[in-house]
Amino acid sequence: MSCQNGAVDTQEKSLAIRFVSGAYWSLVGAVISRGVTLIATVLAARTLGAEGFGEIGMIQNTQGLFGVLAGAGLGLAATKFVAEYRSVDAMKAKRCILMTMLVSLIAGLLGTIILFIFAGLLAEYVMSAPHLVAELQVATGLILFGALNGVQAGALAGLGNFRTIARVNIVRGLFLFFALLLGVHWAGVMGGVIALVATELVAVCVSQVALTETLPRPWREAFQGASVLTEMADMLRFSGFAISASLATTLAFWFANVLLVNEEDGYVALGVFNAADRWRQLLLFLPATFSQLLLSMLSNMHGNKESDGFRKLFAMSLWINIAVVALPTVCLSLFAAQAMNLFGAEYKEGVNTLILLSASTLAVVLNNILGQVLISKGAMGWRFAMDILLSCVLCFVAWFFVPSWREQGLAFAYLIAYGVTAIALIPLAIRYSKHTEGM
């Protein structure tokens, strides 16, 4: 009995060490990167004003829609499959990296070309901003570079190389800080868009160097005697669900933004919402930082059939994420006026918007953690169904409340949509966490 207890204690210590090590490097990279990004965003928002800041936000949302079509789910697939096979079949993990990178390159190019062609129609008839055609065309670079960087980051996370990810994020954040401030100062909205594209390009280059150093051997060795078509089909099936889920939610967010910008002074309202949302993202930076780490570890444990460790990690991460977001959320709600005033006088009307968005953070955390259980088990059908639910609720609530409550209505839609989805996810996550094999 004592030997058995000793083995359990050792396993728990090993689990804790792995989590703490990955969390440490994830945290270091996130704190520096997101910290300087927030400062740059606040300064850029003050320089551009609420309308200009809203225009950049709408451009990012529009390219994000095409970015999903370019294979946003491939980064998720890279993390899941590389983590699952790196301990039991290293060559298969290496094949997963190369195949997802190839698909993301092709899809990214297609998405970039499509948005460039239709930028004029989108800007004039959907965004109600024909003067933003050139900016939207420049932003197409975000699709290609974003697709590549998503897979690179996913592969590094799957390999458990969170120290390298931290370094990449720090370089990315520092570059964005200087590029964004210089860009909006010299060229307004266009300068801001160019800065965002240049930052993604830098991130791609740095990440590729890191991947090459991590996997220095010739990659062609990984394909010797391999059933590439079968493995590609498995990954594309997984990615198909992931892309469809991302497309559904991105369309919903984009639709809600379109509702807002088509109201009177809609871009000003969206600028206020985006400023408040930057604070919400700051609240979520720790859970978002741990997200890749959690998926990597859960997938690796699923591949190694470590069922006890899987359940313990799930429970531990759930309580940790709730703890790190609860108190800061309360504090930010109490000082919402001061937080919004940092962006400038134009943003002071966003206090209630910030409070509503802050209230949604707990539901967002639950949605993420519970969803990671389904993804690590390969239950992408259920994950897709939950994202469809979130999208439908978001659109329904936004349709009724945005015309009257404007940016507050959009924030309320976030709160209700994430809350409903988190409640629906609870029984599914409990069910799948009890099974060693995916269902």
One Martini backbone bead per residue (centre of mass of N, CA, C, O) as a GRO file, in nm:
protein
  439
    1MET     BB    1   0.058   0.062  -0.021
    2SER     BB    2   0.301   0.258   0.005
    3CYS     BB    3   0.397   0.223  -0.287
    4GLN     BB    4   0.141   0.324  -0.421
    5ASN     BB    5   0.140   0.605  -0.290
    6GLY     BB    6   0.418   0.686  -0.404
    7ALA     BB    7   0.337   0.674  -0.704
    8VAL     BB    8   0.115   0.886  -0.688
    9ASP     BB    9   0.290   1.119  -0.583
   10THR     BB   10   0.483   1.123  -0.824
   11GLN     BB   11   0.272   1.180  -1.040
   12GLU     BB   12   0.170   1.449  -0.921
   13LYS     BB   13   0.443   1.594  -0.928
   14SER     BB   14   0.488   1.567  -1.231
   15LEU     BB   15   0.236   1.720  -1.315
   16ALA     BB   16   0.301   1.985  -1.166
   17ILE     BB   17   0.572   2.042  -1.303
   18ARG     BB   18   0.471   2.057  -1.594
   19PHE     BB   19   0.268   2.284  -1.547
   20VAL     BB   20   0.451   2.500  -1.416
   21SER     BB   21   0.659   2.521  -1.643
   22GLY     BB   22   0.463   2.601  -1.869
   23ALA     BB   23   0.328   2.840  -1.716
   24TYR     BB   24   0.573   3.018  -1.679
   25TRP     BB   25   0.642   3.071  -1.980
   26SER     BB   26   0.364   3.167  -2.063
   27LEU     BB   27   0.358   3.406  -1.865
   28VAL     BB   28   0.601   3.564  -1.953
   29GLY     BB   29   0.512   3.612  -2.246
   30ALA     BB   30   0.230   3.739  -2.185
   31VAL     BB   31   0.299   3.978  -2.004
   32ILE     BB   32   0.483   4.127  -2.202
   33SER     BB   33   0.313   4.123  -2.461
   34ARG     BB   34   0.036   4.231  -2.344
   35GLY     BB   35   0.141   4.479  -2.206
   36VAL     BB   36   0.255   4.633  -2.456
   37THR     BB   37  -0.005   4.609  -2.623
   38LEU     BB   38  -0.190   4.774  -2.439
   39ILE     BB   39  -0.031   5.034  -2.447
   40ALA     BB   40  -0.040   5.069  -2.755
   41THR     BB   41  -0.351   5.071  -2.776
   42VAL     BB   42  -0.409   5.318  -2.604
   43LEU     BB   43  -0.237   5.518  -2.771
   44ALA     BB   44  -0.378   5.464  -3.043
   45ALA     BB   45  -0.666   5.543  -2.953
   46ARG     BB   46  -0.593   5.839  -2.887
   47THR     BB   47  -0.494   5.912  -3.175
   48LEU     BB   48  -0.755   5.813  -3.350
   49GLY     BB   49  -0.996   5.757  -3.201
   50ALA     BB   50  -1.296   5.602  -3.200
   51GLU     BB   51  -1.335   5.573  -3.507
   52GLY     BB   52  -1.053   5.465  -3.591
   53PHE     BB   53  -1.057   5.226  -3.392
   54GLY     BB   54  -1.312   5.096  -3.517
   55GLU     BB   55  -1.193   5.046  -3.800
   56ILE     BB   56  -0.971   4.852  -3.717
   57GLY     BB   57  -1.160   4.644  -3.586
   58MET     BB   58  -1.322   4.577  -3.847
   59ILE     BB   59  -1.085   4.482  -4.016
   60GLN     BB   60  -1.004   4.248  -3.829
   61ASN     BB   61  -1.277   4.098  -3.843
   62THR     BB   62  -1.280   4.051  -4.150
   63GLN     BB   63  -1.008   3.897  -4.177
   64GLY     BB   64  -1.086   3.680  -3.968
   65LEU     BB   65  -1.297   3.541  -4.143
   66PHE     BB   66  -1.086   3.455  -4.365
   67GLY     BB   67  -0.890   3.315  -4.169
   68VAL     BB   68  -1.071   3.076  -4.111
   69LEU     BB   69  -1.079   2.973  -4.407
   70ALA     BB   70  -0.749   2.945  -4.392
   71GLY     BB   71  -0.710   2.763  -4.113
   72ALA     BB   72  -0.749   2.794  -3.790
   73GLY     BB   73  -0.771   2.476  -3.713
   74LEU     BB   74  -0.468   2.388  -3.759
   75GLY     BB   75  -0.343   2.471  -3.490
   76LEU     BB   76  -0.512   2.278  -3.321
   77ALA     BB   77  -0.419   2.021  -3.468
   78ALA     BB   78  -0.119   2.046  -3.405
   79THR     BB   79  -0.140   2.026  -3.101
   80LYS     BB   80  -0.298   1.760  -3.069
   81PHE     BB   81  -0.119   1.560  -3.250
   82VAL     BB   82   0.165   1.620  -3.145
   83ALA     BB   83   0.105   1.559  -2.844
   84GLU     BB   84  -0.009   1.265  -2.885
   85TYR     BB   85   0.269   1.153  -3.060
   86ARG     BB   86   0.553   1.238  -2.937
   87SER     BB   87   0.582   0.973  -2.738
   88VAL     BB   88   0.489   0.728  -2.957
   89ASP     BB   89   0.538   0.909  -3.251
   90ALA     BB   90   0.761   1.122  -3.374
   91MET     BB   91   0.721   1.107  -3.687
   92LYS     BB   92   0.419   1.173  -3.685
   93ALA     BB   93   0.449   1.451  -3.559
   94LYS     BB   94   0.623   1.566  -3.790
   95ARG     BB   95   0.409   1.530  -4.011
   96CYS     BB   96   0.197   1.715  -3.891
   97ILE     BB   97   0.355   1.974  -3.925
   98LEU     BB   98   0.400   1.973  -4.232
   99MET     BB   99   0.103   1.941  -4.327
  100THR     BB  100  -0.017   2.195  -4.186
  101MET     BB  101   0.170   2.401  -4.324
  102LEU     BB  102   0.087   2.344  -4.616
  103VAL     BB  103  -0.218   2.401  -4.587
  104SER     BB  104  -0.190   2.693  -4.473
  105LEU     BB  105  -0.053   2.814  -4.721
  106ILE     BB  106  -0.275   2.761  -4.926
  107ALA     BB  107  -0.517   2.885  -4.769
  108GLY     BB  108  -0.391   3.167  -4.722
  109LEU     BB  109  -0.371   3.247  -5.020
  110LEU     BB  110  -0.671   3.223  -5.088
  111GLY     BB  111  -0.781   3.422  -4.876
  112THR     BB  112  -0.620   3.668  -4.974
  113ILE     BB  113  -0.735   3.684  -5.262
  114ILE     BB  114  -1.037   3.706  -5.198
  115LEU     BB  115  -1.030   3.966  -5.024
  116PHE     BB  116  -0.895   4.148  -5.233
  117ILE     BB  117  -1.124   4.131  -5.446
  118PHE     BB  118  -1.375   4.201  -5.218
  119ALA     BB  119  -1.310   4.469  -5.066
  120GLY     BB  120  -1.495   4.678  -5.203
  121LEU     BB  121  -1.770   4.550  -5.138
  122LEU     BB  122  -1.741   4.531  -4.832
  123ALA     BB  123  -1.684   4.830  -4.764
  124GLU     BB  124  -1.950   4.949  -4.897
  125TYR     BB  125  -2.200   4.726  -4.827
  126VAL     BB  126  -2.115   4.631  -4.521
  127MET     BB  127  -1.923   4.857  -4.368
  128SER     BB  128  -1.981   5.153  -4.458
  129ALA     BB  129  -1.655   5.198  -4.589
  130PRO     BB  130  -1.511   5.297  -4.880
  131HIS     BB  131  -1.237   5.428  -4.752
  132LEU     BB  132  -1.124   5.109  -4.669
  133VAL     BB  133  -1.007   4.944  -4.907
  134ALA     BB  134  -0.697   4.960  -4.881
  135GLU     BB  135  -0.680   4.855  -4.589
  136LEU     BB  136  -0.813   4.578  -4.650
  137GLN     BB  137  -0.599   4.484  -4.853
  138VAL     BB  138  -0.357   4.493  -4.661
  139ALA     BB  139  -0.492   4.293  -4.445
  140THR     BB  140  -0.450   4.022  -4.605
  141GLY     BB  141  -0.176   3.946  -4.471
  142LEU     BB  142  -0.305   3.828  -4.208
  143ILE     BB  143  -0.397   3.560  -4.325
  144LEU     BB  144  -0.135   3.423  -4.404
  145PHE     BB  145   0.037   3.478  -4.145
  146GLY     BB  146  -0.175   3.368  -3.944
  147ALA     BB  147  -0.185   3.075  -4.046
  148LEU     BB  148   0.114   3.008  -4.004
  149ASN     BB  149   0.142   3.093  -3.701
  150GLY     BB  150  -0.072   2.901  -3.588
  151VAL     BB  151   0.085   2.639  -3.657
  152GLN     BB  152   0.352   2.702  -3.519
  153ALA     BB  153   0.236   2.738  -3.233
  154GLY     BB  154   0.097   2.460  -3.222
  155ALA     BB  155   0.355   2.289  -3.253
  156LEU     BB  156   0.511   2.397  -3.007
  157ALA     BB  157   0.293   2.311  -2.805
  158GLY     BB  158   0.295   2.006  -2.875
  159LEU     BB  159   0.609   1.990  -2.785
  160GLY     BB  160   0.638   2.176  -2.516
  161ASN     BB  161   0.770   2.471  -2.619
  162PHE     BB  162   0.721   2.739  -2.413
  163ARG     BB  163   0.981   2.901  -2.419
  164THR     BB  164   0.973   2.973  -2.720
  165ILE     BB  165   0.696   3.107  -2.721
  166ALA     BB  166   0.776   3.336  -2.533
  167ARG     BB  167   0.988   3.463  -2.719
  168VAL     BB  168   0.802   3.521  -2.957
  169ASN     BB  169   0.599   3.703  -2.800
  170ILE     BB  170   0.800   3.920  -2.721
  171VAL     BB  171   0.885   4.007  -3.002
  172ARG     BB  172   0.603   4.073  -3.100
  173GLY     BB  173   0.524   4.288  -2.888
  174LEU     BB  174   0.760   4.489  -2.934
  175PHE     BB  175   0.709   4.540  -3.232
  176LEU     BB  176   0.418   4.642  -3.210
  177PHE     BB  177   0.464   4.885  -3.035
  178PHE     BB  178   0.634   5.052  -3.243
  179ALA     BB  179   0.471   5.013  -3.507
  180LEU     BB  180   0.195   5.128  -3.414
  181LEU     BB  181   0.282   5.410  -3.323
  182LEU     BB  182   0.413   5.494  -3.591
  183GLY     BB  183   0.177   5.433  -3.783
  184VAL     BB  184  -0.050   5.624  -3.660
  185HIS     BB  185   0.122   5.884  -3.676
  186TRP     BB  186   0.178   5.879  -3.997
  187ALA     BB  187  -0.111   5.695  -4.114
  188GLY     BB  188  -0.310   5.594  -3.924
  189VAL     BB  189  -0.495   5.339  -4.014
  190MET     BB  190  -0.292   5.235  -4.222
  191GLY     BB  191  -0.052   5.219  -4.025
  192GLY     BB  192  -0.185   5.010  -3.837
  193VAL     BB  193  -0.215   4.783  -4.047
  194ILE     BB  194   0.080   4.755  -4.124
  195ALA     BB  195   0.176   4.681  -3.839
  196LEU     BB  196   0.016   4.414  -3.815
  197VAL     BB  197   0.143   4.272  -4.060
  198ALA     BB  198   0.442   4.295  -3.976
  199THR     BB  199   0.411   4.133  -3.713
  200GLU     BB  200   0.327   3.862  -3.842
  201LEU     BB  201   0.584   3.827  -4.010
  202VAL     BB  202   0.781   3.817  -3.775
  203ALA     BB  203   0.651   3.573  -3.632
  204VAL     BB  204   0.702   3.371  -3.860
  205CYS     BB  205   1.011   3.387  -3.868
  206VAL     BB  206   1.070   3.317  -3.570
  207SER     BB  207   0.911   3.046  -3.561
  208GLN     BB  208   1.070   2.899  -3.786
  209VAL     BB  209   1.340   2.900  -3.644
  210ALA     BB  210   1.242   2.740  -3.397
  211LEU     BB  211   1.153   2.484  -3.550
  212THR     BB  212   1.426   2.418  -3.683
  213GLU     BB  213   1.574   2.378  -3.408
  214THR     BB  214   1.383   2.151  -3.299
  215LEU     BB  215   1.393   2.018  -3.614
  216PRO     BB  216   1.693   1.945  -3.769
  217ARG     BB  217   1.615   1.719  -3.922
  218PRO     BB  218   1.522   1.571  -4.192
  219TRP     BB  219   1.187   1.562  -4.296
  220ARG     BB  220   1.181   1.317  -4.497
  221GLU     BB  221   1.204   1.085  -4.284
  222ALA     BB  222   0.897   1.093  -4.192
  223PHE     BB  223   0.790   0.952  -4.486
  224GLN     BB  224   0.896   0.675  -4.435
  225GLY     BB  225   0.649   0.441  -4.454
  226ALA     BB  226   0.393   0.625  -4.479
  227SER     BB  227   0.038   0.702  -4.430
  228VAL     BB  228  -0.042   0.998  -4.538
  229LEU     BB  229  -0.342   1.001  -4.631
  230THR     BB  230  -0.466   0.903  -4.367
  231GLU     BB  231  -0.351   1.127  -4.183
  232MET     BB  232  -0.466   1.363  -4.342
  233ALA     BB  233  -0.764   1.288  -4.306
  234ASP     BB  234  -0.772   1.311  -3.999
  235MET     BB  235  -0.686   1.611  -3.982
  236LEU     BB  236  -0.905   1.728  -4.172
  237ARG     BB  237  -1.144   1.638  -4.004
  238PHE     BB  238  -1.070   1.797  -3.756
  239SER     BB  239  -1.032   2.075  -3.899
  240GLY     BB  240  -1.316   2.099  -4.011
  241PHE     BB  241  -1.454   2.139  -3.739
  242ALA     BB  242  -1.278   2.375  -3.642
  243ILE     BB  243  -1.339   2.567  -3.877
  244SER     BB  244  -1.648   2.565  -3.851
  245ALA     BB  245  -1.653   2.674  -3.563
  246SER     BB  246  -1.494   2.936  -3.619
  247LEU     BB  247  -1.682   3.043  -3.838
  248ALA     BB  248  -1.936   3.070  -3.669
  249THR     BB  249  -1.824   3.269  -3.454
  250THR     BB  250  -1.706   3.484  -3.645
  251LEU     BB  251  -1.972   3.550  -3.786
  252ALA     BB  252  -2.120   3.643  -3.534
  253PHE     BB  253  -1.931   3.875  -3.455
  254TRP     BB  254  -1.945   4.020  -3.726
  255PHE     BB  255  -2.252   4.064  -3.734
  256ALA     BB  256  -2.263   4.233  -3.474
  257ASN     BB  257  -2.077   4.458  -3.583
  258VAL     BB  258  -2.250   4.537  -3.825
  259LEU     BB  259  -2.492   4.630  -3.665
  260LEU     BB  260  -2.336   4.862  -3.524
  261VAL     BB  261  -2.205   5.026  -3.774
  262ASN     BB  262  -2.513   5.082  -3.895
  263GLU     BB  263  -2.534   5.284  -3.700
  264GLU     BB  264  -2.523   5.567  -3.554
  265ASP     BB  265  -2.206   5.606  -3.498
  266GLY     BB  266  -2.085   5.307  -3.511
  267TYR     BB  267  -1.769   5.340  -3.495
  268VAL     BB  268  -1.767   5.468  -3.221
  269ALA     BB  269  -1.903   5.233  -3.069
  270LEU     BB  270  -1.685   5.021  -3.150
  271GLY     BB  271  -1.450   5.167  -3.017
  272VAL     BB  272  -1.561   5.141  -2.730
  273PHE     BB  273  -1.583   4.834  -2.727
  274ASN     BB  274  -1.281   4.773  -2.789
  275ALA     BB  275  -1.171   4.905  -2.535
  276ALA     BB  276  -1.322   4.722  -2.334
  277ASP     BB  277  -1.211   4.451  -2.459
  278ARG     BB  278  -0.918   4.488  -2.370
  279TRP     BB  279  -0.982   4.433  -2.069
  280ARG     BB  280  -1.099   4.153  -2.105
  281GLN     BB  281  -0.838   4.031  -2.223
  282LEU     BB  282  -0.673   4.081  -1.967
  283LEU     BB  283  -0.839   3.892  -1.784
  284LEU     BB  284  -0.779   3.641  -2.002
  285PHE     BB  285  -0.466   3.593  -2.021
  286LEU     BB  286  -0.422   3.347  -1.841
  287PRO     BB  287  -0.618   3.143  -1.968
  288ALA     BB  288  -0.497   3.178  -2.255
  289THR     BB  289  -0.210   3.090  -2.178
  290PHE     BB  290  -0.307   2.793  -2.070
  291SER     BB  291  -0.448   2.661  -2.315
  292GLN     BB  292  -0.218   2.523  -2.474
  293LEU     BB  293  -0.108   2.364  -2.237
  294LEU     BB  294  -0.361   2.199  -2.179
  295LEU     BB  295  -0.395   2.064  -2.456
  296SER     BB  296  -0.118   1.930  -2.466
  297MET     BB  297  -0.145   1.757  -2.204
  298LEU     BB  298  -0.413   1.614  -2.261
  299SER     BB  299  -0.326   1.483  -2.531
  300ASN     BB  300  -0.084   1.328  -2.419
  301MET     BB  301  -0.250   1.161  -2.212
  302HIS     BB  302  -0.436   1.032  -2.415
  303GLY     BB  303  -0.208   0.888  -2.579
  304ASN     BB  304  -0.100   0.744  -2.294
  305LYS     BB  305  -0.342   0.667  -2.104
  306GLU     BB  306  -0.378   0.900  -1.861
  307SER     BB  307  -0.656   0.917  -1.685
  308ASP     BB  308  -0.587   1.033  -1.406
  309GLY     BB  309  -0.424   1.279  -1.503
  310PHE     BB  310  -0.647   1.403  -1.669
  311ARG     BB  311  -0.849   1.463  -1.437
  312LYS     BB  312  -0.656   1.627  -1.257
  313LEU     BB  313  -0.589   1.850  -1.463
  314PHE     BB  314  -0.872   1.947  -1.514
  315ALA     BB  315  -0.939   2.030  -1.221
  316MET     BB  316  -0.699   2.217  -1.169
  317SER     BB  317  -0.742   2.416  -1.408
  318LEU     BB  318  -1.024   2.509  -1.337
  319TRP     BB  319  -0.961   2.643  -1.057
  320ILE     BB  320  -0.733   2.828  -1.146
  321ASN     BB  321  -0.890   2.996  -1.359
  322ILE     BB  322  -1.108   3.101  -1.170
  323ALA     BB  323  -0.920   3.240  -0.963
  324VAL     BB  324  -0.760   3.442  -1.168
  325VAL     BB  325  -1.049   3.595  -1.261
  326ALA     BB  326  -1.234   3.690  -1.027
  327LEU     BB  327  -1.098   3.933  -0.879
  328PRO     BB  328  -1.024   4.114  -1.127
  329THR     BB  329  -1.319   4.149  -1.216
  330VAL     BB  330  -1.419   4.305  -0.972
  331CYS     BB  331  -1.213   4.537  -0.984
  332LEU     BB  332  -1.280   4.639  -1.272
  333SER     BB  333  -1.578   4.705  -1.215
  334LEU     BB  334  -1.516   4.925  -0.995
  335PHE     BB  335  -1.290   5.066  -1.219
  336ALA     BB  336  -1.420   5.138  -1.502
  337ALA     BB  337  -1.391   5.443  -1.539
  338GLN     BB  338  -1.082   5.459  -1.521
  339ALA     BB  339  -1.020   5.260  -1.751
  340MET     BB  340  -1.161   5.422  -1.985
  341ASN     BB  341  -1.007   5.701  -1.946
  342LEU     BB  342  -0.733   5.604  -2.066
  343PHE     BB  343  -0.837   5.636  -2.371
  344GLY     BB  344  -1.036   5.876  -2.320
  345ALA     BB  345  -1.312   6.081  -2.344
  346GLU     BB  346  -1.468   5.908  -2.570
  347TYR     BB  347  -1.478   5.636  -2.357
  348LYS     BB  348  -1.664   5.696  -2.095
  349GLU     BB  349  -1.937   5.542  -2.203
  350GLY     BB  350  -1.805   5.232  -2.143
  351VAL     BB  351  -1.870   5.123  -1.856
  352ASN     BB  352  -2.107   4.918  -1.895
  353THR     BB  353  -1.961   4.752  -2.103
  354LEU     BB  354  -1.731   4.657  -1.918
  355ILE     BB  355  -1.906   4.516  -1.706
  356LEU     BB  356  -2.032   4.306  -1.895
  357LEU     BB  357  -1.765   4.183  -1.998
  358SER     BB  358  -1.660   4.101  -1.720
  359ALA     BB  359  -1.899   3.904  -1.655
  360SER     BB  360  -1.813   3.700  -1.902
  361THR     BB  361  -1.537   3.562  -1.817
  362LEU     BB  362  -1.625   3.304  -1.670
  363ALA     BB  363  -1.769   3.178  -1.915
  364VAL     BB  364  -1.521   3.173  -2.098
  365VAL     BB  365  -1.348   2.987  -1.924
  366LEU     BB  366  -1.539   2.745  -1.924
  367ASN     BB  367  -1.552   2.709  -2.231
  368ASN     BB  368  -1.249   2.646  -2.265
  369ILE     BB  369  -1.194   2.413  -2.065
  370LEU     BB  370  -1.425   2.221  -2.150
  371GLY     BB  371  -1.343   2.216  -2.454
  372GLN     BB  372  -1.059   2.079  -2.422
  373VAL     BB  373  -1.163   1.800  -2.360
  374LEU     BB  374  -1.294   1.743  -2.635
  375ILE     BB  375  -1.046   1.793  -2.815
  376SER     BB  376  -0.845   1.584  -2.684
  377LYS     BB  377  -1.064   1.345  -2.761
  378GLY     BB  378  -1.193   1.421  -3.057
  379ALA     BB  379  -1.485   1.581  -2.998
  380MET     BB  380  -1.572   1.786  -3.249
  381GLY     BB  381  -1.878   1.767  -3.278
  382TRP     BB  382  -1.946   1.895  -3.000
  383ARG     BB  383  -1.782   2.153  -3.031
  384PHE     BB  384  -1.942   2.250  -3.274
  385ALA     BB  385  -2.222   2.259  -3.139
  386MET     BB  386  -2.142   2.474  -2.923
  387ASP     BB  387  -2.066   2.698  -3.130
  388ILE     BB  388  -2.343   2.717  -3.257
  389LEU     BB  389  -2.488   2.803  -3.005
  390LEU     BB  390  -2.330   3.061  -2.952
  391SER     BB  391  -2.393   3.198  -3.226
  392CYS     BB  392  -2.703   3.206  -3.207
  393VAL     BB  393  -2.729   3.363  -2.944
  394LEU     BB  394  -2.567   3.611  -3.024
  395CYS     BB  395  -2.742   3.699  -3.268
  396PHE     BB  396  -3.014   3.717  -3.124
  397VAL     BB  397  -2.939   3.927  -2.907
  398ALA     BB  398  -2.816   4.145  -3.094
  399TRP     BB  399  -3.068   4.198  -3.271
  400PHE     BB  400  -3.234   4.321  -3.018
  401PHE     BB  401  -3.002   4.518  -2.861
  402VAL     BB  402  -2.821   4.699  -3.045
  403PRO     BB  403  -3.024   4.922  -3.148
  404SER     BB  404  -3.062   5.029  -2.840
  405TRP     BB  405  -2.764   4.965  -2.682
  406ARG     BB  406  -2.540   4.897  -2.860
  407GLU     BB  407  -2.253   4.824  -2.705
  408GLN     BB  408  -2.416   4.700  -2.470
  409GLY     BB  409  -2.565   4.487  -2.639
  410LEU     BB  410  -2.308   4.335  -2.724
  411ALA     BB  411  -2.212   4.262  -2.439
  412PHE     BB  412  -2.471   4.106  -2.360
  413ALA     BB  413  -2.439   3.888  -2.577
  414TYR     BB  414  -2.182   3.766  -2.465
  415LEU     BB  415  -2.289   3.683  -2.188
  416ILE     BB  416  -2.518   3.491  -2.281
  417ALA     BB  417  -2.368   3.303  -2.478
  418TYR     BB  418  -2.148   3.195  -2.282
  419GLY     BB  419  -2.338   3.099  -2.058
  420VAL     BB  420  -2.501   2.885  -2.214
  421THR     BB  421  -2.257   2.715  -2.316
  422ALA     BB  422  -2.133   2.639  -2.042
  423ILE     BB  423  -2.376   2.478  -1.939
  424ALA     BB  424  -2.375   2.269  -2.178
  425LEU     BB  425  -2.070   2.161  -2.122
  426ILE     BB  426  -2.056   2.022  -1.848
  427PRO     BB  427  -2.164   1.726  -1.905
  428LEU     BB  428  -1.960   1.663  -2.133
  429ALA     BB  429  -1.693   1.694  -1.976
  430ILE     BB  430  -1.753   1.482  -1.762
  431ARG     BB  431  -1.790   1.242  -1.953
  432TYR     BB  432  -1.505   1.252  -2.104
  433SER     BB  433  -1.316   1.248  -1.842
  434LYS     BB  434  -1.401   0.928  -1.781
  435HIS     BB  435  -1.249   0.859  -2.053
  436THR     BB  436  -0.983   0.732  -2.222
  437GLU     BB  437  -1.144   0.733  -2.474
  438GLY     BB  438  -1.268   0.847  -2.736
  439MET     BB  439  -1.616   0.913  -2.884
   0.00000   0.00000   0.00000
